[in-house]
Amino acid sequence: MILTRRHFLQTAGLLLVPGTGSADPQRKTLVCVCLRGGLDGLSAVVPHTDGAYFDARRSIAVPPAGNPDGVLPLDQRFGLHPALAPLLPLYQSKQFVIVHATGSPHPTRSHFEAQDYLETGVPGDALLDGWLSRYLSLGENRDHPFRAVAIANSVPRALRGGDPVIAMNNPANFGIRHGGASVGAFQSLYQNANDPLSHAGARALETMREVRERTEGPYKAEANYPTGGRRLMHVARLIKAGFDIEVAWVELGRWDTHVGQRGPHSALSRSLSALGESLAAFHADMGALMNSTLLVTFSEFGRTVAENGTTGTDHGHGGVMFLLGGPVNGGKVAGEWPGLGKKQLYRGRDLDVTTDYRRVLTEVLTNHLGVPNVEHVFPGFAYPGGLDLVRAS
């Protein structure tokens, strides 16, 4: 984390020294993985028995099961892209559940608008605060800085609001930079002062010292993360170091695949491979802590059903969400499938949205984190009930 002196002064009063140094196996944790750019859910989770899929994607369709680089069947209707093979054992062990035809009811195909609506939780009305920030406002111990951590350059909109959030790229580099100033310079500034702000500043410096001490030296993960999975590795490292993280946020990009989706060596295949390996590595690395951890993925929208003229797909509507961890009722593809026939498509070109993404997240918040007032988190959303995705705590 890089804090300027101004930001440090603004937030120091909210920072307290975290945790005990050992991970609590009973603590409920939610890990949000935002797939920015618009993941092609029809390639990730293929309707491999639907002829309309192959008709619409004559060049880029994932080959049928049994063919080279063919789909990995999950059931009689759906199968995984072969690049997501590391997730198949988790699906079979019921630690992994898929929700197809998910998304926002708002029709925008703008990345910026769709991401704003995804993160604020109010499609069509991008509020200033995020849905995760509104969740945090409901909890106890609101001054605890490690309730929410983003492994990112800055705090994402979903976590912006009135509660403290820490953003960092790497726990091992957690510190302050103000021009050429170091942590020592800030310590000299506050060590002899005797006012409340200076006391808060000293506590914040102690927090940073503790993070560096607990994450000192190379991290010995219990699994092999790909290069693209290092952000999830940092989340696992912090949780296993005993920081009382309630919500973690990471982002994985490169999903805006307008070109070159064909074949096992395409950019999409490489991104899916990194995603599958990262999620599987995180699950293995967390070990028994995964019993109280739930990971959920989402993207701002899906892609068009038909391929375009450059063997890619354009901005669409319905997409797919993944849920991973001990609390899930896995081993299934959930949600109502709308079909890919011409009359079944949204505006004649896209997979329709039959499951609002807030329905999935409401079930996560209610059953996993025990939120009693989801109306505050997603104002104006009429929750139609769960999909039996997450076991109640």
N, C-alpha and C positions, 0 to 999 in steps of 0.2 A: 504494500500500500504506500502511496506517496501522498503525504499531507502537506499543503502549504501552511505557513504559520497562521494565516488568516483562518483557514478552514479548521486548523487545529484548535484555535481559540474559540471558534464557534461551537465545536463539538466536544471539547474536553470535559465540559461539565456533565456530559451524559455518559462518560466512559467510566466503567468500574473494572476492577480486577476480576477476570473470569475464573470459572471452574476449579476443579480439585486436582486435575492432572491425570485422572483416569476416566475412561469412557463409561457412561451409565448405560447398561444394556436395556434398560426400561424406558429411556428417554425417547419420545416420539420425534422423529425428524422427517421433514419433507424436503426433498431435493428436486428442484425445478430445472429442467433442461430445455432451454428455448432454442429451437432450430430456425434461425433467422434466414429468410429468403424464400420460403414456400416449399416445403418438402413435398415431393410427388408421392402421395400415399398409395397411388395405384401401382407404382413400381415397388414400393417398400413392402406392401401387403397386397398381393396380386389376386384378383378374382379369377383364378386360373381355369375355372370351368365355364366361364361366361364368354361365349363367342364374340360378343360385341366388343370386349376388351381387345381381342386379337384383330378384329376388323378395324378398329380405330387406331391401332398402333402396329401397322404392318412391318415397320422397320425397327421399332424400339421395344416391342413387347418382350417381356421375360419369357424365354421358351417354356413350353409345357414340361411338367414333371417327367423325369426319365431321359430328357435330352441333355446334351452338354450345356452346362451353365443354366440348367433349368430350375424352375421354381421348387421350393421345398414345401410340400403339402403340410398344411396344418389341420385341415378338415376337408369336407367334400366341396367346399366353396372357395376357400382362401389358402394361400401359401406365401411363404417368405421369399423375398429376393435372396438369391444364393449368397450375396455378400453379407447378409444378416445371419448367416449360419450359427455364429456363437450364441445367438438368442434362442435357438431351437431347443437345447436342453433345458433352459429355464422355462420355456413354454410347456414342455413335457412334464416338468416337475411342479407345474402350477404356481410358479413364481413370477410369471409374466402374462399380462393380459393386454389385448389390443382392442381399441374402440375405433371402428371404421365409420366413415361418413360424418366426421365431427367437424366443428368449426363455428364461426360466428354467423349469426343471422344477417349481419350487415353485408350488402353486396359489393363493397369496395374491392378493387383489385390493386389498390395502391399499397405498396409495402409499408409506407410510413403511416398511413391511416390505420391499416389493419393491425400493425404492431402496437399502435397507440391503444386501439380498442381492446386488443388482447391483454395488454398490461394494465389498463385501467379497469377492465372488467365491466365496462358499460358500452357495448357496441353502438356507434353512432354519436357518442357523447364522450369525448376524451377528457375525463376529469383530470385535475392536477395531481391527485394522489393515486397510488396504485392499489390493486386489490390485495396484494400481500401486505402492504402498509396498513390497510384497514383491518386485515386479520391481526396484525401485531398489536394494534391499538386495543384489541379486546383482552389481551393477555395480562398476566401478572408479571412482576419483575421487569417492567417496561424500560428501566434504565440499563439493563444488561446489554452490552454492545454485541455479544456473540449470539444473541437470539437469531439474528439474521446476518448472513455473510454472502456477498456476491464475489465470485472469482472473475473479476472484470476490471477494466480501466476506471470505470465510474459506476455509481449506483444506478441500476436500471430503473425505468419508470415504475415498474411493478412494485418496487420497494421504496419509492419516494413518498414521503409524508412526514409525520411528526415524530416517529420513533427512530432511535439510533440504528444505523446500518453500517457495517464495515465492508469496504470494497478493497480487494487486493488482487494482484496478479499471481503472487507466490508467497506463501507464509514465511519462507526463509528470507525474503527481502522486505518484510513488513517493517516500515520505519517512516521517517520524516525527511522531507527535502525542502529547503527554502533557499534558493540560490545555492550557495556553497555550504549552507549551515547543516549541521548534523544533529542527531539526538542529543549529543553532549551540549550543544549550544542551547538547546531548549532547557536542558537540565540546569545549566548555569543561570538561565533566565528566571527559573521558578524556585530554585532550591532555598533561597534566603527570603523569599516573600512569604507573607502570612495572611493573604486574603483568600476568599473562597475560590476565585478563579484559578489562582496559583495552586491551591490544593487540588483542584480538579485536574489541572494540567499535570501535576505530579502523578496523580492516579493513572492518567492516560499513558504517561511514559512508562509506568510500571506494567500496564497492560501490554504495551509493545515489547517490553523486556521479556515478559513471560512468554509471549508468542515466539519470540526468537529463541528462547531457551528450550521450549518444548519441541521446536521444529529444527533444532540445530543439527547439522550434519545431514548426510544423504538419507533420504527416506527409503526404507526397505519395505516395499509393497509386497503383498502376498499374491500378486498377479502381475502380468506384463501388460502395461498400458501402451497403446499406440501413441505416436506423437500428438495426435489430435485429442487424446484423452487426458492430457495432463491436468486440465482444469478439474475434472472429476477426481483425479488422484489427489489434488490439493484438498478437496472437500473431505475425502476419506482420511487424509492425514490429520486435518484439524479435528474431526470427530473422534478419531482414535486417540488423539492427544488429550482428550478430556474436555474440550471446550463445549459448552452446553448449547450447541447449535440447534435451533428449532427449524429454521428455514435456510436453505442454501440455494443459490442461483448460479447457473453457468450457462454459457451460450456456445453453440456450435454453428458455424455459418456454412456458406458455399452450397446453398440449396436452391438457388435461382437458376435452374437448369434449362435455359432457353435453347441451348445447343448441345449436341453430342451426348445423348443419353444411351446410345446404342452400344451394346457389348459389355463384356466383363471388365474391360479396362477403361471404361468411360469415367468422366469426372463424377457422375452420380454413383457409379459402383464403388469408386474409391471413397466417397463420402459415406456411403452406407456401410462399407467395411469398417471405417474408422468409428462410426457410431456403434455398430454391433460389438466390436472388440472393446470399445470404451465402456459400454454398459455392462458387458459380461465381466470385464476386469474389475470394475467398481463393486459388483456383486460379490465376486470372489475375495477381493481385498477386504471388504467390510466384515466378512465372516458372520459370526453370530449377531453382530450389530445390525445386520440386514433384517433381522426379525422385527425390529422396531423402526425400520427406515422404509419409506416409500418414495420411489423416484417416478416422476411423471414427465413426459415429453409433450411439447406442443409446438405448432408452427402457425404463422399468421394466416395462411390459407393453403389449399392444395394446388394442383395443376390441372390444365385442361385435359379432358379425356382423350381427345385426338392429338396425335403428334403434329408438330408444325413442319415447315419446310426445311428446317435445319436439324432434323432428327432430335428435337427437344420438345419441350412443352411450355406453354405460356401460363400466365397467372390464372388460377382457377378459383374454386370455391371450397367444396368439401375436401377434407384431408383425413389424417389418422393421428391417434394419440396412443402412446405406450404407457403402461404402468408396470413397475417392477418392484419386487420386494416381498418380504414375508407377510405383510398385511393384505396382499391382494388375493382375490379369488381368481386365480390364473388358469391357464390352459384353455382359453377360448377367445374367439373374436366376437366382441359384444357390439350392441347397437343394431338399429334397424337398417338393413341394406336396401337402398332405393333402386338399385339396378342401373344398368348402363344403356338401356334402350333409348332411342331418340326422344320419345315422349317422357322418359323418366329423368332426363338430364335437366339440370338447373340452367334455365335460359337457353336450352338447346345445345349446350357445349360442356358443362361441368358436372362433376359428381355433386349431387345435392347434399345439403347438410340436414341430417335427420337427428343428430345429437348435438345440442348446443354445448360448446366446450365448458361453459359454466356449470352444466349439469354434472359433468365428470368431476370438476374441481370442487363442487359443493359436496359430493359424496366423499371426496378425499378429506376435505376439511371437517366434515361432520363425523365420519366414521373413524378416521385415523387420528385427527388432532382434537376431536371432541368439541368443535365450535358450536355453541348453542344459538348463535345469532348470525346466520349466514346472510340474512337480509342486509345487514350492515356491510358485509364484504362485497356483495353483488346487488346493489340497490336496483329495484325495479324488475329483478329477475324472478319469474314465477317458477319455482322448482317443481318439476313434475314427478319427482321421486327418483330413487337410485336405480342402477343397472346391475346391482350385485357385483360390483367391481372390487369393493374393499370391505373387509370384515370389520365390524364394529369393535372398538377397543374395549 
